[in-house]
Amino acid sequence: MTLPDFDAAYRGSSIAEGVTTVPWNIGEPQPAIAALVDAGRVASPVLDAGCGIGATTIALTQRGYEAVGIDLSDSAVARARDDAAAAGLGPEFAVADVSTFTGYDGRFATVIDSTLFHSMPVEARPGYAASTARASRPGATLIVLAFDVSAPFPEEVRPNCVTAAELAAAVAPHWTVDSVEPSTIRAFTPPDWGELPEDDAGRRVFPAHLLLAHRG
């Protein structure tokens, strides 16, 4: 399956009719991720893997976390740096491929993947699991929020959605999976992308999985 051109979306180009941004970048942490932060399930330092425009990295920094955001898109990272600077913050951002990145060995206590997993090519998954584990300290937590296969997308912009079993199997070679629970991803998408509920902010609520794992 050919993935959408996410970097083009971050530059403001249309990836589908009426869509000129990455729909699940909502300008704040996804509610499922925010709930884990509020519950004290996130420890510092944090890697925001596939940070996009940096909403999660910035929110964590505002709360006193040491956070690093990495993303393959130059345009997204440039926007993240600008937004952080405008907020008077200085988290670290880097342009890097999460399936191959190096330079952070044993650094992170938490890795947050908020809507990255389904945005990668399937063949990048083994490298992703290995690279995130390498960057993490023993006992670190991996949090992954990814679209379920039932999520309605037009075929031309459909990401690599997964079943719970596929998600767990992809990270299991390098992480011990603790749970995979049903969850949701909020996104701004056209109404013709299938029947979905909306939240109070007008964001459509997509079915997803929330995986928690740890590094032994």
N, CA, C and O of each residue as an XYZ file, in Angstrom:
864
protein
N       0.841     -1.198      0.000
C       0.000      0.000      0.000
C       0.878      1.251      0.000
O       1.845      1.331      0.758
N       0.543      2.230     -0.850
C       1.271      3.497     -0.894
C       0.691      4.452      0.129
O      -0.498      4.772      0.100
N       1.550      4.905      1.038
C       1.084      5.814      2.083
C       0.896      7.225      1.535
O       1.519      7.578      0.534
N       0.060      8.030      2.162
C      -0.055      9.441      1.774
C       1.285     10.157      1.935
O       2.137      9.713      2.705
N       1.471     11.248      1.222
C       2.683     12.064      1.331
C       2.504     13.025      2.504
O       2.036     14.151      2.332
N       2.886     12.561      3.708
C       2.651     13.367      4.899
C       3.475     14.650      4.890
O       3.009     15.685      5.367
N       4.696     14.597      4.353
C       5.503     15.813      4.303
C       4.823     16.862      3.430
O       4.860     18.052      3.746
N       4.203     16.429      2.334
C       3.459     17.366      1.487
C       2.317     17.996      2.268
O       2.039     19.186      2.123
N       1.655     17.192      3.101
C       0.566     17.732      3.913
C       1.088     18.777      4.895
O       0.446     19.806      5.102
N       2.246     18.521      5.500
C       2.819     19.502      6.417
C       3.236     20.782      5.687
O       3.316     21.848      6.298
N       3.499     20.678      4.390
C       3.817     21.874      3.599
C       2.555     22.590      3.139
O       2.639     23.667      2.549
N       1.384     22.006      3.401
C       0.130     22.641      3.025
C      -0.457     22.148      1.725
O      -1.454     22.694      1.254
N       0.149     21.109      1.123
C      -0.390     20.537     -0.107
C      -1.525     19.572      0.222
O      -1.551     18.972      1.296
N      -2.450     19.431     -0.701
C      -3.593     18.557     -0.472
C      -3.208     17.096     -0.668
O      -2.589     16.746     -1.673
N      -3.573     16.236      0.292
C      -3.364     14.800      0.130
C      -4.664     14.085     -0.223
O      -4.656     12.896     -0.541
N      -5.763     14.802     -0.166
C      -7.074     14.305     -0.584
C      -7.976     15.527     -0.702
O      -7.633     16.605     -0.217
N      -9.112     15.362     -1.336
C     -10.016     16.495     -1.501
C     -10.395     17.074     -0.148
O     -10.959     16.381      0.699
N     -10.082     18.349      0.049
C     -10.426     19.025      1.280
C      -9.490     18.759      2.449
O      -9.790     19.157      3.575
N      -8.348     18.086      2.205
C      -7.415     17.736      3.286
C      -6.032     18.285      2.953
O      -5.359     17.786      2.052
N      -5.612     19.314      3.686
C      -4.308     19.936      3.441
C      -3.431     19.892      4.689
O      -2.503     20.688      4.830
N      -3.722     18.973      5.579
C      -2.881     18.756      6.746
C      -2.972     17.291      7.114
O      -3.805     16.567      6.569
N      -2.126     16.839      8.033
C      -2.259     15.472      8.529
C      -3.429     15.474      9.513
O      -3.333     16.107     10.565
N      -4.526     14.787      9.205
C      -5.781     14.992      9.948
C      -5.693     14.700     11.439
O      -6.402     15.321     12.231
N      -4.829     13.758     11.835
C      -4.776     13.387     13.253
C      -3.768     14.215     14.043
O      -3.572     13.960     15.231
N      -3.130     15.190     13.424
C      -2.387     16.209     14.160
C      -3.388     17.296     14.537
O      -3.741     18.132     13.705
N      -3.845     17.288     15.779
C      -4.974     18.116     16.187
C      -4.562     19.339     17.000
O      -5.417     20.040     17.540
N      -3.242     19.602     17.092
C      -2.775     20.796     17.778
C      -2.635     20.637     19.276
O      -2.304     21.599     19.970
N      -2.877     19.456     19.782
C      -2.710     19.116     21.187
C      -2.529     17.605     21.267
O      -2.793     16.905     20.289
N      -2.083     17.086     22.414
C      -1.949     15.629     22.501
C      -3.286     14.924     22.270
O      -4.341     15.421     22.664
N      -3.222     13.773     21.634
C      -4.425     12.963     21.519
C      -4.970     12.672     22.918
O      -4.187     12.400     23.828
N      -6.296     12.720     23.117
C      -6.849     12.500     24.453
C      -6.381     11.214     25.118
O      -6.189     11.193     26.333
N      -6.191     10.145     24.358
C      -5.729      8.884     24.951
C      -4.336      9.033     25.548
O      -4.032      8.432     26.578
N      -3.490      9.831     24.905
C      -2.143     10.080     25.421
C      -2.205     11.025     26.608
O      -1.535     10.798     27.615
N      -2.992     12.074     26.503
C      -3.125     13.034     27.600
C      -3.613     12.350     28.871
O      -3.189     12.703     29.971
N      -4.506     11.372     28.722
C      -5.027     10.669     29.895
C      -3.928      9.887     30.601
O      -3.911      9.820     31.830
N      -3.010      9.294     29.841
C      -1.898      8.562     30.453
C      -0.948      9.516     31.173
O      -0.437      9.194     32.246
N      -0.711     10.682     30.588
C       0.128     11.681     31.249
C      -0.525     12.107     32.562
O       0.136     12.163     33.599
N      -1.817     12.405     32.515
C      -2.539     12.831     33.715
C      -2.525     11.749     34.795
O      -2.542     12.053     35.987
N      -2.494     10.492     34.370
C      -2.517      9.375     35.318
C      -1.128      9.036     35.867
O      -0.981      8.105     36.659
N      -0.120      9.786     35.447
C       1.228      9.540     35.936
C       1.910      8.349     35.303
O       2.826      7.774     35.891
N       1.468      7.963     34.088
C       2.033      6.790     33.425
C       3.212      7.128     32.526
O       3.785      6.240     31.896
N       3.580      8.401     32.461
C       4.677      8.845     31.595
C       5.805      9.375     32.467
O       5.593     10.249     33.308
N       7.010      8.839     32.261
C       8.191      9.257     33.020
C       9.176      9.948     32.089
O       9.233      9.656     30.895
N       9.939     10.856     32.645
C      10.921     11.640     31.898
C      12.299     10.983     31.998
O      12.623     10.366     33.012
N      13.109     11.117     30.943
C      12.888     11.821     29.675
C      12.040     11.010     28.699
O      11.994      9.781     28.754
N      11.371     11.737     27.801
C      10.395     11.151     26.887
C      10.836     11.352     25.442
O      11.275     12.438     25.065
N      10.717     10.307     24.646
C      10.864     10.422     23.204
C       9.477     10.472     22.589
O       8.674      9.559     22.778
N       9.196     11.538     21.853
C       7.960     11.658     21.080
C       8.297     11.209     19.661
O       8.776     11.997     18.844
N       8.043      9.946     19.385
C       8.455      9.326     18.121
C       7.439      9.632     17.032
O       6.263      9.292     17.155
N       7.907     10.285     15.948
C       6.980     10.742     14.930
C       6.175     11.911     15.450
O       4.945     11.892     15.428
N       6.881     12.933     15.921
C       6.258     14.028     16.674
C       5.373     14.929     15.841
O       4.577     15.683     16.400
N       5.485     14.878     14.501
C       4.697     15.784     13.679
C       5.016     17.229     14.014
O       6.185     17.610     14.072
N       4.000     18.025     14.231
C       4.201     19.445     14.528
C       4.531     19.693     16.000
O       4.578     20.841     16.444
N       4.758     18.620     16.752
C       5.319     18.760     18.091
C       4.336     19.023     19.201
O       4.748     19.430     20.287
N       3.040     18.807     18.979
C       2.054     19.149     20.005
C       2.293     18.382     21.305
O       2.197     18.957     22.389
N       2.602     17.102     21.203
C       2.823     16.307     22.409
C       4.139     16.693     23.075
O       4.197     16.823     24.298
N       5.195     16.878     22.289
C       6.488     17.293     22.841
C       6.349     18.611     23.590
O       6.855     18.750     24.704
N       5.673     19.567     22.993
C       5.509     20.892     23.603
C       4.674     20.800     24.877
O       5.020     21.410     25.889
N       3.580     20.042     24.837
C       2.730     19.908     26.016
C       3.489     19.264     27.169
O       3.339     19.676     28.320
N       4.299     18.260     26.867
C       5.095     17.623     27.916
C       6.118     18.595     28.494
O       6.322     18.639     29.707
N       6.755     19.367     27.631
C       7.745     20.343     28.096
C       7.090     21.380     29.000
O       7.668     21.785     30.009
N       5.893     21.805     28.642
C       5.168     22.767     29.475
C       4.881     22.212     30.865
O       4.755     22.968     31.828
N       4.778     20.892     30.963
C       4.501     20.253     32.249
C       5.777     19.847     32.990
O       5.712     19.186     34.027
N       6.923     20.239     32.462
C       8.170     19.994     33.164
C       8.922     18.746     32.760
O       9.948     18.425     33.359
N       8.434     18.033     31.753
C       9.136     16.853     31.275
C      10.316     17.254     30.386
O      10.274     18.278     29.703
N      11.359     16.439     30.405
C      12.389     16.525     29.373
C      11.875     15.701     28.195
O      11.665     14.495     28.328
N      11.673     16.336     27.057
C      11.072     15.654     25.915
C      11.860     15.959     24.646
O      12.340     17.073     24.438
N      11.977     14.944     23.813
C      12.646     15.050     22.524
C      11.668     14.579     21.452
O      11.093     13.497     21.573
N      11.474     15.370     20.416
C      10.607     14.982     19.317
C      11.403     14.710     18.062
O      12.257     15.512     17.683
N      11.134     13.583     17.405
C      11.780     13.301     16.125
C      10.719     12.961     15.087
O       9.695     12.349     15.392
N      10.989     13.369     13.864
C      10.062     13.114     12.771
C      10.845     13.114     11.466
O      11.861     13.795     11.334
N      10.354     12.339     10.505
C      11.020     12.251      9.202
C      10.771     13.485      8.347
O      11.516     13.737      7.400
N       9.732     14.262      8.667
C       9.352     15.412      7.852
C      10.089     16.676      8.289
O       9.921     17.141      9.416
N      10.902     17.228      7.394
C      11.568     18.504      7.665
C      10.544     19.604      7.953
O      10.736     20.427      8.848
N       9.460     19.605      7.186
C       8.452     20.648      7.337
C       7.779     20.570      8.697
O       7.536     21.598      9.329
N       7.479     19.364      9.152
C       6.841     19.200     10.459
C       7.768     19.645     11.579
O       7.339     20.339     12.501
N       9.035     19.253     11.507
C       9.991     19.612     12.555
C      10.219     21.124     12.577
O      10.340     21.715     13.650
N      10.279     21.749     11.413
C      10.436     23.207     11.367
C       9.259     23.893     12.051
O       9.446     24.849     12.804
N       8.048     23.407     11.789
C       6.846     23.964     12.439
C       6.901     23.718     13.947
O       6.553     24.602     14.730
N       7.332     22.532     14.355
C       7.415     22.218     15.781
C       8.391     23.152     16.491
O       8.101     23.639     17.583
N       9.528     23.398     15.883
C      10.509     24.301     16.486
C       9.946     25.718     16.591
O      10.138     26.394     17.602
N       9.256     26.159     15.552
C       8.676     27.504     15.575
C       7.615     27.623     16.670
O       7.570     28.620     17.390
N       6.768     26.607     16.792
C       5.703     26.652     17.800
C       6.280     26.609     19.208
O       5.791     27.294     20.107
N       7.317     25.807     19.399
C       7.950     25.740     20.719
C       8.584     27.078     21.074
O       8.448     27.557     22.200
N       9.277     27.679     20.112
C       9.909     28.975     20.371
C       8.868     30.042     20.683
O       9.082     30.886     21.554
N       7.738     30.008     19.973
C       6.679     30.986     20.220
C       6.099     30.842     21.626
O       5.595     31.806     22.202
N       6.175     29.627     22.170
C       5.681     29.379     23.518
C       6.767     29.603     24.576
O       6.539     29.395     25.768
N       7.940     30.027     24.124
C       9.037     30.265     25.048
C       9.676     29.001     25.570
O      10.225     28.986     26.672
N       9.608     27.937     24.785
C      10.129     26.635     25.197
C      11.247     26.191     24.266
O      11.340     26.653     23.129
N      12.088     25.300     24.753
C      13.204     24.850     23.942
C      13.423     23.362     23.936
O      14.556     22.920     24.126
N      12.370     22.545     23.722
C      12.603     21.103     23.637
C      13.456     20.773     22.422
O      13.540     21.551     21.472
N      14.076     19.626     22.469
C      14.918     19.192     21.355
C      14.060     18.542     20.284
O      13.236     17.677     20.577
N      14.256     18.962     19.042
C      13.617     18.321     17.890
C      14.697     17.905     16.898
O      15.723     18.572     16.766
N      14.457     16.806     16.210
C      15.422     16.328     15.217
C      14.669     15.711     14.050
O      13.619     15.093     14.224
N      15.225     15.889     12.857
C      14.717     15.207     11.666
C      15.408     13.853     11.604
O      16.629     13.779     11.468
N      14.631     12.790     11.703
C      15.202     11.449     11.729
C      14.148     10.425     11.365
O      12.954     10.643     11.569
N      14.600      9.304     10.823
C      13.746      8.163     10.511
C      13.668      7.292     11.764
O      14.684      6.761     12.211
N      12.488      7.143     12.324
C      12.340      6.424     13.583
C      12.719      4.951     13.444
O      12.986      4.290     14.447
N      12.748      4.434     12.236
C      13.107      3.026     12.050
C      14.614      2.803     11.990
O      15.070      1.659     11.988
N      15.393      3.885     11.940
C      16.852      3.725     11.819
C      17.646      4.681     12.702
O      18.876      4.623     12.689
N      17.004      5.552     13.461
C      17.715      6.620     14.145
C      18.680      6.069     15.204
O      18.468      4.993     15.763
N      19.735      6.833     15.458
C      20.728      6.487     16.474
C      21.070      7.758     17.253
O      20.548      8.837     16.972
N      21.962      7.605     18.242
C      22.453      8.762     18.965
C      21.786      9.011     20.300
O      22.122      9.977     20.985
N      20.842      8.157     20.685
C      20.130      8.342     21.955
C      20.185      7.087     22.821
O      19.309      6.887     23.663
N      21.176      6.257     22.636
C      21.192      4.934     23.274
C      20.958      5.016     24.780
O      21.670      5.722     25.494
N      19.948      4.282     25.249
C      19.652      4.167     26.665
C      19.157      5.424     27.343
O      19.202      5.518     28.570
N      18.688      6.390     26.579
C      18.346      7.699     27.151
C      16.945      7.772     27.749
O      16.772      8.372     28.809
N      15.948      7.183     27.109
C      14.562      7.531     27.412
C      13.913      6.569     28.404
O      14.155      5.362     28.385
N      13.072      7.154     29.282
C      12.267      6.363     30.211
C      10.895      6.051     29.629
O      10.239      5.099     30.054
N      10.463      6.846     28.663
C       9.179      6.622     27.991
C       9.323      6.941     26.510
O       9.923      7.950     26.138
N       8.777      6.085     25.679
C       8.649      6.368     24.244
C       7.161      6.469     23.939
O       6.400      5.534     24.187
N       6.759      7.605     23.403
C       5.360      7.800     22.998
C       5.293      7.824     21.473
O       5.941      8.640     20.818
N       4.511      6.932     20.939
C       4.207      6.908     19.509
C       2.727      7.221     19.386
O       1.877      6.336     19.485
N       2.437      8.483     19.170
C       1.054      8.927     19.040
C       0.744      9.110     17.566
O       0.973     10.180     17.003
N       0.224      8.065     16.946
C      -0.227      8.038     15.538
C       0.907      7.947     14.537
O       0.722      8.308     13.375
N       2.075      7.478     14.947
C       3.151      7.224     13.988
C       3.038      5.847     13.353
O       3.204      5.710     12.141
N       2.757      4.828     14.153
C       2.909      3.442     13.709
C       2.205      3.173     12.389
O       2.783      2.552     11.496
N       0.974      3.627     12.252
C       0.217      3.375     11.025
C       0.691      4.241      9.857
O       0.285      4.025      8.715
N       1.555      5.226     10.149
C       2.045      6.125      9.103
C       3.354      5.653      8.485
O       3.873      6.294      7.572
N       3.894      4.533      8.975
C       5.147      3.993      8.458
C       4.878      2.886      7.447
O       3.831      2.242      7.501
N       5.816      2.656      6.520
C       5.726      1.445      5.697
C       5.802      0.201      6.588
O       6.492      0.204      7.607
N       5.103     -0.841      6.206
C       5.105     -2.071      7.000
C       6.519     -2.613      7.158
O       6.866     -3.146      8.212
N       7.333     -2.480      6.121
C       8.691     -3.022      6.181
C       9.595     -2.268      7.152
O      10.681     -2.746      7.478
N       9.160     -1.092      7.619
C       9.951     -0.323      8.585
C       9.696     -0.750     10.028
O      10.408     -0.313     10.931
N       8.700     -1.590     10.257
C       8.324     -1.925     11.626
C       9.420     -2.634     12.425
O       9.622     -2.283     13.588
N      10.140     -3.617     11.862
C      11.208     -4.241     12.659
C      12.274     -3.243     13.092
O      12.726     -3.284     14.237
N      12.680     -2.352     12.203
C      13.667     -1.340     12.555
C      13.145     -0.374     13.594
O      13.885      0.060     14.477
N      11.875     -0.037     13.492
C      11.231      0.843     14.470
C      11.282      0.240     15.862
O      11.666      0.913     16.819
N      10.899     -1.024     15.979
C      10.908     -1.676     17.289
C      12.317     -1.740     17.860
O      12.518     -1.516     19.054
N      13.295     -2.046     17.009
C      14.679     -2.146     17.463
C      15.242     -0.779     17.850
O      15.914     -0.656     18.874
N      14.976      0.243     17.043
C      15.537      1.569     17.294
C      14.959      2.205     18.545
O      15.690      2.809     19.329
N      13.652      2.075     18.741
C      13.048      2.659     19.941
C      13.534      1.945     21.192
O      13.739      2.578     22.228
N      13.720      0.627     21.107
C      14.241     -0.111     22.266
C      15.681      0.295     22.557
O      16.056      0.471     23.717
N      16.477      0.442     21.528
C      17.877      0.841     21.716
C      17.976      2.216     22.387
O      18.889      2.453     23.179
N      17.064      3.101     22.083
C      17.099      4.451     22.645
C      16.549      4.505     24.067
O      16.575      5.563     24.695
N      16.055      3.387     24.582
C      15.372      3.365     25.870
C      16.224      2.683     26.933
O      17.041      1.809     26.641
N      16.012      3.105     28.158
C      16.704      2.498     29.288
C      15.950      1.258     29.758
O      14.765      1.115     29.455
N      16.607      0.360     30.489
C      15.886     -0.804     31.021
C      14.682     -0.375     31.853
O      14.763      0.547     32.665
N      13.569     -1.064     31.634
C      12.336     -0.735     32.340
C      11.512      0.352     31.697
O      10.432      0.675     32.191
N      11.996      0.933     30.596
C      11.282      2.013     29.923
C       9.913      1.544     29.423
O       9.689      0.356     29.193
N       9.013      2.503     29.262
C       7.654      2.235     28.784
C       7.510      2.673     27.334
O       7.967      3.750     26.951
N       6.874      1.833     26.535
C       6.482      2.172     25.163
C       4.976      2.329     25.126
O       4.234      1.462     25.588
N       4.533      3.446     24.570
C       3.102      3.730     24.404
C       2.849      3.944     22.917
O       3.463      4.815     22.301
N       1.953      3.160     22.341
C       1.647      3.277     20.913
C       0.144      3.446     20.732
O      -0.648      2.652     21.240
N      -0.240      4.491     20.001
C      -1.637      4.742     19.642
C      -1.748      4.658     18.126
O      -1.163      5.473     17.413
N      -2.499      3.672     17.628
C      -2.553      3.428     16.180
C      -3.962      3.069     15.750
O      -4.739      2.511     16.524
N      -4.285      3.400     14.493
C      -5.609      3.123     13.941
C      -5.882      1.626     13.838
O      -5.011      0.844     13.457
N      -7.106      1.248     14.184
C      -7.593     -0.111     13.955
C      -7.953     -0.280     12.478
O      -8.247      0.691     11.781
N      -7.922     -1.526     12.020
C      -8.210     -1.805     10.608
C      -9.624     -1.400     10.208
O      -9.895     -1.231      9.019
N     -10.526     -1.241     11.163
C     -11.893     -0.855     10.821
C     -12.044      0.642     10.568
O     -13.119      1.091     10.171
N     -10.985      1.423     10.791
C     -11.078      2.878     10.602
C     -11.369      3.197      9.140
O     -10.680      2.691      8.255
N     -12.378      4.030      8.869
C     -12.760      4.311      7.482
C     -11.883      5.387      6.843
O     -11.838      6.526      7.310
N     -11.197      5.016      5.786
C     -10.393      5.950      4.994
C     -10.607      5.668      3.517
O     -10.796      4.512      3.140
N     -10.583      6.696      2.665
C     -10.492      6.442      1.230
C      -9.200      5.688      0.930
O      -8.174      5.949      1.559
N      -9.236      4.778     -0.001
C      -8.065      3.935     -0.273
C      -6.831      4.747     -0.633
O      -5.713      4.350     -0.305
N      -7.019      5.880     -1.304
C      -5.858      6.647     -1.762
C      -5.115      7.332     -0.618
O      -3.980      7.769     -0.807
N      -5.720      7.435      0.552
C      -5.036      8.068      1.685
C      -5.058      7.166      2.920
O      -4.858      7.636      4.041
N      -5.299      5.891      2.714
C      -5.413      4.989      3.856
C      -4.038      4.676      4.433
O      -3.161      4.216      3.702
N      -3.825      4.916      5.740
C      -2.568      4.516      6.367
C      -2.560      3.011      6.623
O      -3.530      2.314      6.324
N      -1.455      2.521      7.181
C      -1.312      1.085      7.431
C      -1.925      0.725      8.788
O      -1.217      0.474      9.763
N      -3.253      0.708      8.820
C      -3.983      0.388     10.038
C      -3.722     -1.073     10.431
O      -3.342     -1.895      9.597
N      -3.932     -1.376     11.719
C      -3.542     -2.683     12.237
C      -4.628     -3.292     13.115
O      -5.514     -2.598     13.613
N      -4.535     -4.612     13.292
C      -5.271     -5.284     14.343
C      -4.451     -5.206     15.628
O      -3.266     -4.876     15.596
N      -5.080     -5.507     16.744
C      -4.358     -5.538     18.015
C      -3.232     -6.560     17.972
O      -2.140     -6.306     18.482
N      -3.494     -7.716     17.364
C      -2.472     -8.762     17.292
C      -1.292     -8.337     16.439
O      -0.145     -8.608     16.792
N      -1.558     -7.670     15.314
C      -0.466     -7.188     14.462
C       0.415     -6.181     15.194
O       1.641     -6.230     15.097
N      -0.214     -5.275     15.919
C       0.528     -4.255     16.645
C       1.418     -4.895     17.706
O       2.597     -4.558     17.813
N       0.863     -5.810     18.483
C       1.645     -6.476     19.525
C       2.798     -7.271     18.927
O       3.915     -7.237     19.443
N       2.528     -7.982     17.842
C       3.569     -8.809     17.230
C       4.710     -7.975     16.678
O       5.861     -8.412     16.684
N       4.399     -6.778     16.201
C       5.429     -5.932     15.602
C       6.453     -5.445     16.613
O       7.628     -5.300     16.274
N       6.038     -5.192     17.842
C       6.969     -4.670     18.849
C       7.539     -5.762     19.739
O       8.548     -5.544     20.410
N       6.906     -6.941     19.758
C       7.287     -8.005     20.686
C       8.738     -8.463     20.597
O       9.278     -8.880     21.622
N       9.416     -8.417     19.433
C      10.811     -8.852     19.424
C      11.734     -8.016     20.311
O      12.800     -8.489     20.707
N      11.338     -6.780     20.628
C      12.211     -5.896     21.407
C      11.552     -5.326     22.652
O      12.225     -4.709     23.478
N      10.250     -5.523     22.798
C       9.506     -4.994     23.935
C       8.614     -6.090     24.514
O       8.147     -6.960     23.780
N       8.377     -6.054     25.818
C       7.424     -6.958     26.451
C       6.070     -6.260     26.494
O       5.907     -5.245     27.172
N       5.114     -6.802     25.774
C       3.801     -6.167     25.664
C       3.000     -6.432     26.938
O       2.821     -7.581     27.341
N       2.527     -5.368     27.561
C       1.722     -5.465     28.775
C       0.229     -5.463     28.482
O      -0.534     -6.172     29.137
N      -0.193     -4.667     27.496
C      -1.618     -4.604     27.173
C      -1.803     -3.950     25.807
O      -0.988     -3.136     25.372
N      -2.886     -4.323     25.149
C      -3.368     -3.632     23.952
C      -4.869     -3.473     24.139
O      -5.617     -4.450     24.110
N      -5.297     -2.237     24.330
C      -6.696     -1.964     24.642
C      -7.357     -1.150     23.527
O      -6.678     -0.388     22.837
N      -8.669     -1.301     23.343
C      -9.379     -0.424     22.391
C      -9.248      1.026     22.829
O      -9.280      1.335     24.020
N      -9.100      1.909     21.853
C      -8.955      3.327     22.141
C      -9.522      4.119     20.973
O     -10.222      3.573     20.120
N      -9.212      5.406     20.943
C      -9.684      6.253     19.853
C      -8.596      7.238     19.446
O      -7.717      7.583     20.236
N      -8.676      7.676     18.208
C      -7.859      8.766     17.681
C      -8.815      9.834     17.158
O      -9.754      9.532     16.421
N      -8.570     11.075     17.542
C      -9.392     12.184     17.061
C      -8.724     12.784     15.824
O      -7.501     12.909     15.769
N      -9.534     13.150     14.837
C      -8.983     13.680     13.590
C      -9.995     14.602     12.922
O     -11.208     14.448     13.069
N      -9.451     15.568     12.181
C     -10.288     16.455     11.372
C     -10.330     15.899      9.955
O      -9.395     16.104      9.181
N     -11.400     15.202      9.612
C     -11.521     14.599      8.291
C     -12.863     14.960      7.681
O     -13.803     15.296      8.401
N     -12.961     14.893      6.354
C     -14.239     15.201      5.692
C     -15.330     14.228      6.133
O     -15.033     13.076      6.452
N     -16.574     14.668      6.156
C     -17.668     13.812      6.615
C     -17.919     12.609      5.730
O     -18.546     11.645      6.171
N     -17.438     12.637      4.471
C     -17.693     11.498      3.592
C     -16.706     10.356      3.806
O     -16.716      9.389      3.044
N     -15.852     10.447      4.829
C     -14.919      9.366      5.143
C     -15.570      8.353      6.085
O     -14.915      7.891      7.019
N     -16.803      8.004      5.876
C     -17.472      6.989      6.669
C     -18.203      7.563      7.863
O     -17.988      8.708      8.259
N     -19.071      6.741      8.428
C     -19.883      7.145      9.570
C     -19.059      7.037     10.853
O     -18.622      5.950     11.232
N     -18.854      8.172     11.514
C     -18.095      8.203     12.755
C     -18.697      9.234     13.701
O     -19.226     10.247     13.245
N     -18.627      8.997     15.004
C     -19.069     10.035     15.943
C     -18.103     11.205     15.942
O     -16.972     11.087     15.471
N     -18.552     12.336     16.471
C     -17.702     13.518     16.634
C     -17.642     13.887     18.104
O     -18.588     13.652     18.855
N     -16.500     14.478     18.515
C     -16.406     14.961     19.882
C     -16.862     16.416     19.949
O     -17.308     16.976     18.947
N     -16.752     17.025     21.121
C     -17.255     18.380     21.313
C     -16.483     19.421     20.506
O     -16.980     20.526     20.290
N     -15.278     19.080     20.060
C     -14.473     20.001     19.265
C     -14.676     19.799     17.766
O     -13.974     20.408     16.959
N     -15.628     18.953     17.391
C     -15.892     18.704     15.984
C     -14.907     17.759     15.334
O     -14.838     17.678     14.107
N     -14.143     17.041     16.146
C     -13.178     16.079     15.619
C     -13.843     14.714     15.526
O     -14.574     14.307     16.430
N     -13.590     14.021     14.449
C     -14.184     12.703     14.271
C     -13.400     11.683     15.096
O     -12.178     11.771     15.209
N     -14.101     10.735     15.658
C     -13.528      9.785     16.619
C     -13.339      8.434     15.918
O     -14.303      7.717     15.650
N     -12.075      8.108     15.628
C     -11.730      6.894     14.900
C     -11.384      5.759     15.871
O     -10.824      6.011     16.938
N     -11.711      4.518     15.514
C     -11.320      3.377     16.349
C      -9.806      3.153     16.277
O      -9.193      3.286     15.218
N      -9.227      2.812     17.419
C      -7.774      2.678     17.497
C      -7.395      1.656     18.562
O      -8.249      1.110     19.259
N      -6.099      1.416     18.666
C      -5.533      0.566     19.703
C      -4.534      1.373     20.520
O      -3.818      2.216     19.980
N      -4.488      1.114     21.817
C      -3.501      1.716     22.699
C      -2.672      0.591     23.307
O      -3.166     -0.198     24.112
N      -1.412      0.532     22.911
C      -0.500     -0.498     23.393
C       0.423      0.055     24.460
O       0.964      1.151     24.316
N       0.602     -0.699     25.526
C       1.596     -0.395     26.546
C       2.554     -1.581     26.629
O       2.130     -2.735     26.697
N       3.838     -1.280     26.622
C       4.862     -2.313     26.713
C       6.020     -1.783     27.532
O       6.091     -0.586     27.810
N       6.922     -2.661     27.919
C       8.105     -2.220     28.652
C       9.342     -2.925     28.127
O       9.268     -4.008     27.547
N      10.465     -2.292     28.343
C      11.736     -2.879     27.947
C      12.340     -3.592     29.148
O      12.508     -2.999     30.213
N      12.665     -4.874     28.969
C      13.219     -5.660     30.063
C      14.668     -5.297     30.383
O      15.265     -5.882     31.286
